[in-house]
Amino acid sequence: MRRVFVIVRKEMLDSIRDRRTLLMMVAMPLLLVPGIIILMVKLQTAQMEKAETRQHRIVFVGEEVAPALYTLFQEDEHIYLVPGIHRDSIAAMIADEHLDGAVIVPPPKSAGIASPA
């Protein structure tokens, strides 16, 4: 056990004597870590501001089924409802990044069921 303490003491003394090692162990982390944190915070803030000002292009299908939901989407300032897009071409336009998304409201299930006579 005594040998271990002797070796640890020798290594610590060697590290403290060497100025470059001391600089790399103490001074560099004290300078680099706050710099990296500040850079990351600024980057995150810039990305959040960009996301807040972006207007999303969305297609709404089924406005006659859910008029209240359609009105909510219309009133949102971050959403632009793209008119006149056929339902079959929505997936291709999203893949090509011409659209950001789509809201498809299916007709109610009871609309296609005939009541028994």
C-alpha positions, -999 to 999 in steps of 0.1 A, spaced: 0 0 0 29 23 8 42 18 -28 10 31 -42 12 63 -22 48 68 -32 39 65 -69 8 88 -66 29 114 -47 57 113 -74 32 116 -102 14 145 -86 47 164 -80 57 158 -116 24 171 -129 26 202 -107 62 210 -118 54 208 -155 38 241 -165 23 228 -197 6 200 -179 -7 223 -153 -20 247 -180 -38 218 -198 -53 204 -166 -65 237 -150 -64 267 -172 -77 253 -205 -109 237 -189 -115 270 -171 -114 289 -204 -130 263 -227 -160 251 -208 -176 285 -203 -169 293 -239 -186 262 -251 -216 267 -228 -220 303 -241 -217 291 -277 -243 264 -272 -268 289 -255 -264 313 -284 -270 286 -309 -300 273 -291 -315 309 -288 -310 315 -325 -327 282 -334 -356 290 -311 -361 324 -327 -359 309 -362 -386 283 -352 -409 309 -337 -409 331 -368 -413 303 -393 -447 298 -409 -456 262 -416 -473 252 -449 -501 228 -442 -529 213 -462 -562 209 -444 -585 182 -459 -620 178 -444 -629 213 -435 -666 206 -439 -663 178 -414 -645 198 -387 -651 236 -394 -641 246 -358 -607 229 -362 -602 245 -396 -610 279 -381 -583 273 -354 -557 265 -380 -567 295 -401 -564 319 -371 -529 306 -361 -503 331 -374 -476 304 -376 -497 283 -400 -503 289 -437 -531 268 -451 -522 259 -487 -554 257 -508 -562 235 -538 -539 205 -531 -553 172 -542 -553 145 -515 -533 121 -537 -503 145 -541 -499 154 -504 -474 127 -496 -452 136 -526 -453 173 -518 -443 167 -482 -414 145 -494 -403 172 -518 -406 197 -489 -432 219 -507 -454 212 -477 -446 209 -440 -476 187 -432 -512 178 -437 -543 175 -415 -568 150 -429 -601 147 -411 -620 117 -423 -657 118 -427 -678 104 -398 -682 66 -398 -720 69 -397 -722 88 -430 -717 56 -450 -740 34 -430 -776 31 -442 -802 28 -415 -823 -4 -416 -858 0 -429 
